[in-house]
Amino acid sequence: DAGITQSPRYKITETGRQVTLMCHQTWSHSYMFWYRQDLGHGLRLIYYSAAADITDKGEVPDGYVVSRSKTENFPLTLESATRSQTSVYFCASSDSRTSNEKLFFGSGTQLSVL
Amino acid sequence: KQEVTQIPAALSVPEGENLVLNCSFTDSAIYNLQWFRQDPGKGLTSLLLIQSSQREQTSGRLNASLDKSSGRSTLYIAASQPGDSATYLCAVAGGGNKLTFGTGTQLKVEL
Protein backbone atom coordinates (compact mmCIF):
# COMPACT_ATOMS: atom_id res chain seq x y z
CA ASP A 1 0.00 0.00 0.00
CA ALA A 2 1.14 3.50 -0.70
CA GLY A 3 2.06 5.73 2.20
CA ILE A 4 4.57 5.98 4.97
CA THR A 5 5.16 3.01 7.23
CA GLN A 6 7.16 2.63 10.41
CA SER A 7 8.42 -0.53 12.06
CA PRO A 8 8.32 -1.87 14.63
CA ARG A 9 5.13 -0.48 16.12
CA TYR A 10 6.33 -1.23 19.65
CA LYS A 11 9.85 -1.93 20.92
CA ILE A 12 11.24 -2.70 24.34
CA THR A 13 14.99 -2.67 24.78
CA GLU A 14 17.58 -2.37 27.50
CA THR A 15 19.94 0.43 28.35
CA GLY A 16 23.09 0.27 26.23
CA ARG A 17 21.65 -1.73 23.38
CA GLN A 18 21.58 -0.56 19.80
CA VAL A 19 18.16 -0.30 18.20
CA THR A 20 17.06 0.78 14.74
CA LEU A 21 13.68 2.20 13.86
CA MET A 22 12.64 1.84 10.26
CA CYS A 23 10.75 4.26 8.03
CA HIS A 24 9.64 3.65 4.46
CA GLN A 25 7.64 5.88 2.13
CA THR A 26 6.28 5.09 -1.31
CA TRP A 27 5.67 8.62 -2.61
CA SER A 28 9.31 9.37 -3.55
CA HIS A 29 9.10 12.45 -1.35
CA SER A 30 12.37 14.32 -1.17
CA TYR A 31 12.14 15.36 2.48
CA MET A 32 11.99 12.94 5.41
CA PHE A 33 11.99 13.69 9.12
CA TRP A 34 12.26 11.99 12.48
CA TYR A 35 10.41 13.46 15.46
CA ARG A 36 10.02 12.29 19.02
CA GLN A 37 6.94 13.04 21.07
CA ASP A 38 7.10 13.37 24.83
CA LEU A 39 4.60 14.64 27.38
CA GLY A 40 5.28 18.26 28.16
CA HIS A 41 7.58 18.74 25.17
CA GLY A 42 5.36 18.05 22.20
CA LEU A 43 7.07 16.90 19.02
CA ARG A 44 10.75 17.71 18.61
CA LEU A 45 12.80 17.23 15.46
CA ILE A 46 15.68 14.76 15.76
CA TYR A 47 17.05 14.60 12.20
CA TYR A 48 15.89 15.39 8.73
CA SER A 49 16.92 14.64 5.19
CA ALA A 50 16.41 16.78 2.10
CA ALA A 51 17.32 13.98 -0.33
CA ALA A 52 19.21 10.72 -0.52
CA ASP A 53 22.64 11.01 1.07
CA ILE A 54 21.79 14.42 2.56
CA THR A 55 20.98 14.54 6.27
CA ASP A 56 21.12 17.21 8.95
CA LYS A 57 20.57 17.60 12.66
CA GLY A 58 17.38 18.86 14.19
CA GLU A 59 16.70 20.12 17.68
CA VAL A 60 17.58 16.97 19.67
CA PRO A 61 20.09 14.85 17.67
CA ASP A 62 22.37 13.62 20.45
CA GLY A 63 22.45 9.81 20.78
CA TYR A 64 20.88 9.22 17.36
CA VAL A 65 22.28 8.35 13.94
CA VAL A 66 20.50 8.41 10.60
CA SER A 67 21.27 7.38 7.06
CA ARG A 68 19.50 7.73 3.76
CA SER A 69 21.04 5.66 1.02
CA LYS A 70 17.71 5.39 -0.83
CA THR A 71 15.02 8.03 -1.23
CA GLU A 72 12.31 5.80 0.22
CA ASN A 73 14.06 4.72 3.43
CA PHE A 74 15.19 6.75 6.43
CA PRO A 75 16.23 4.55 9.37
CA LEU A 76 16.92 6.00 12.81
CA THR A 77 19.48 4.26 15.03
CA LEU A 78 19.97 4.66 18.73
CA GLU A 79 23.59 3.60 19.12
CA SER A 80 23.47 2.98 22.87
CA ALA A 81 19.94 3.40 24.18
CA THR A 82 19.30 5.38 27.35
CA ARG A 83 16.15 5.64 29.47
CA SER A 84 15.73 9.26 28.39
CA GLN A 85 15.17 7.98 24.86
CA THR A 86 11.95 6.27 25.91
CA SER A 87 9.45 8.05 23.69
CA VAL A 88 7.13 7.78 20.73
CA TYR A 89 9.02 8.26 17.48
CA PHE A 90 7.35 9.56 14.33
CA CYS A 91 8.69 9.55 10.83
CA ALA A 92 7.31 12.03 8.33
CA SER A 93 7.81 12.98 4.71
CA SER A 94 6.98 15.82 2.36
CA ASP A 95 7.57 16.69 -1.26
CA SER A 96 8.94 20.12 -0.58
CA ARG A 97 10.18 21.89 -3.62
CA THR A 98 8.86 25.18 -2.27
CA SER A 99 8.76 24.58 1.49
CA ASN A 100 5.00 24.84 1.27
CA GLU A 101 3.96 21.23 1.28
CA LYS A 102 2.03 19.24 3.83
CA LEU A 103 3.81 16.79 6.07
CA PHE A 104 2.62 13.18 6.12
CA PHE A 105 3.28 11.12 9.24
CA GLY A 106 3.70 7.45 9.94
CA SER A 107 1.81 5.75 12.78
CA GLY A 108 4.76 5.93 15.15
CA THR A 109 7.02 3.59 17.07
CA GLN A 110 6.59 3.42 20.83
CA LEU A 111 10.03 2.73 22.30
CA SER A 112 10.65 1.77 25.92
CA VAL A 113 14.20 1.63 27.23
CA LEU A 114 14.47 -0.30 30.50
CA LYS B 1 14.48 30.00 18.54
CA GLN B 2 10.90 29.59 17.40
CA GLU B 3 8.40 28.83 20.16
CA VAL B 4 4.81 27.78 19.55
CA THR B 5 2.14 27.99 22.23
CA GLN B 6 -1.37 26.59 22.12
CA ILE B 7 -4.19 27.68 24.36
CA PRO B 8 -6.15 26.09 25.91
CA ALA B 9 -4.34 22.85 26.68
CA ALA B 10 -7.65 21.04 27.01
CA LEU B 11 -11.22 21.87 26.08
CA SER B 12 -14.53 20.11 26.60
CA VAL B 13 -17.63 21.26 24.73
CA PRO B 14 -21.13 19.95 24.07
CA GLU B 15 -21.94 18.61 20.62
CA GLY B 16 -22.99 21.23 18.12
CA GLU B 17 -21.00 24.08 19.62
CA ASN B 18 -18.70 26.22 17.49
CA LEU B 19 -15.21 26.50 18.93
CA VAL B 20 -11.88 28.21 18.43
CA LEU B 21 -8.42 26.85 19.13
CA ASN B 22 -5.55 29.29 19.44
CA CYS B 23 -1.93 29.11 18.39
CA SER B 24 0.79 31.72 18.81
CA PHE B 25 4.39 31.76 17.62
CA THR B 26 7.33 33.99 18.44
CA ASP B 27 9.14 34.36 15.09
CA SER B 28 7.04 35.68 12.23
CA ALA B 29 9.56 34.56 9.58
CA ILE B 30 7.68 31.40 8.64
CA TYR B 31 6.98 29.65 5.34
CA ASN B 32 3.67 28.15 6.36
CA LEU B 33 1.56 27.10 9.30
CA GLN B 34 -0.13 23.74 9.56
CA TRP B 35 -2.85 22.35 11.77
CA PHE B 36 -2.78 18.65 12.56
CA ARG B 37 -5.10 16.23 14.26
CA GLN B 38 -3.82 13.38 16.41
CA ASP B 39 -6.01 10.57 17.69
CA PRO B 40 -4.84 8.55 20.72
CA GLY B 41 -2.07 6.11 19.78
CA LYS B 42 -2.01 7.31 16.21
CA GLY B 43 0.11 9.48 13.98
CA LEU B 44 -0.66 13.02 12.93
CA THR B 45 -2.99 13.92 10.09
CA SER B 46 -2.59 17.25 8.34
CA LEU B 47 -5.85 19.22 8.36
CA LEU B 48 -4.98 22.58 6.87
CA LEU B 49 -1.90 24.32 5.58
CA ILE B 50 -1.77 28.11 5.33
CA GLN B 51 1.06 29.55 3.31
CA SER B 52 2.80 32.63 4.68
CA SER B 53 1.18 34.81 1.99
CA GLN B 54 -2.34 33.62 2.83
CA ARG B 55 -4.69 34.70 5.59
CA GLU B 56 -6.96 31.69 5.83
CA GLN B 57 -7.82 28.22 4.58
CA THR B 58 -11.05 26.27 4.77
CA SER B 59 -11.86 22.59 4.62
CA GLY B 60 -15.39 21.53 5.37
CA ARG B 61 -16.28 22.60 8.92
CA LEU B 62 -12.72 23.74 9.58
CA ASN B 63 -11.37 27.22 9.01
CA ALA B 64 -7.87 28.31 9.91
CA SER B 65 -6.63 31.87 9.92
CA LEU B 66 -3.14 33.28 10.02
CA ASP B 67 -1.96 36.70 11.20
CA LYS B 68 1.75 36.47 10.61
CA SER B 69 2.59 39.94 11.84
CA SER B 70 1.08 39.28 15.25
CA GLY B 71 2.27 35.65 15.37
CA ARG B 72 -1.18 34.13 15.73
CA SER B 73 -3.39 31.51 14.15
CA THR B 74 -6.81 30.21 15.02
CA LEU B 75 -8.57 27.00 14.08
CA TYR B 76 -12.34 27.37 13.97
CA ILE B 77 -14.45 24.22 14.14
CA ALA B 78 -18.10 24.66 13.28
CA ALA B 79 -20.91 22.51 14.65
CA SER B 80 -18.61 20.22 16.61
CA GLN B 81 -19.24 16.47 16.66
CA PRO B 82 -18.05 13.68 18.97
CA GLY B 83 -15.86 12.45 16.11
CA ASP B 84 -13.92 15.71 16.34
CA SER B 85 -12.55 14.61 19.72
CA ALA B 86 -8.77 14.47 19.36
CA THR B 87 -5.65 16.49 20.03
CA TYR B 88 -5.09 19.38 17.65
CA LEU B 89 -1.55 20.55 17.02
CA CYS B 90 -0.30 23.69 15.40
CA ALA B 91 3.10 23.78 13.70
CA VAL B 92 5.07 26.47 11.89
CA ALA B 93 7.54 25.79 9.11
CA GLY B 94 10.97 27.36 8.91
CA GLY B 95 13.49 26.71 6.16
CA GLY B 96 13.67 23.18 4.73
CA ASN B 97 10.08 22.58 5.79
CA LYS B 98 11.24 21.87 9.33
CA LEU B 99 8.28 22.22 11.64
CA THR B 100 8.16 23.55 15.18
CA PHE B 101 5.15 22.18 17.03
CA GLY B 102 3.00 23.44 19.82
CA THR B 103 2.06 21.04 22.60
CA GLY B 104 -1.51 20.77 21.39
CA THR B 105 -5.09 21.28 22.54
CA GLN B 106 -6.92 18.15 23.67
CA LEU B 107 -10.53 18.48 22.55
CA LYS B 108 -13.45 16.46 23.85
CA VAL B 109 -16.86 16.88 22.27
CA GLU B 110 -19.58 15.43 24.47
CA LEU B 111 -22.97 14.12 23.46
Interface residues (C-beta under 8 A of the other chain):
Chain A: Y31 F33 Y35 G40 H41 G42 L43 R44 L45 Y48 A50 D56 G58 F90 A92 S94 S96 S99 N100 E101 K102 L103 F104 F105 G106 S107 G108
Chain B: Y31 N32 Q34 F36 G41 K42 G43 L44 T45 S46 L49 Q51 L89 A91 A93 G95 G96 N97 K98 L99 T100 F101 G102 T103 G104
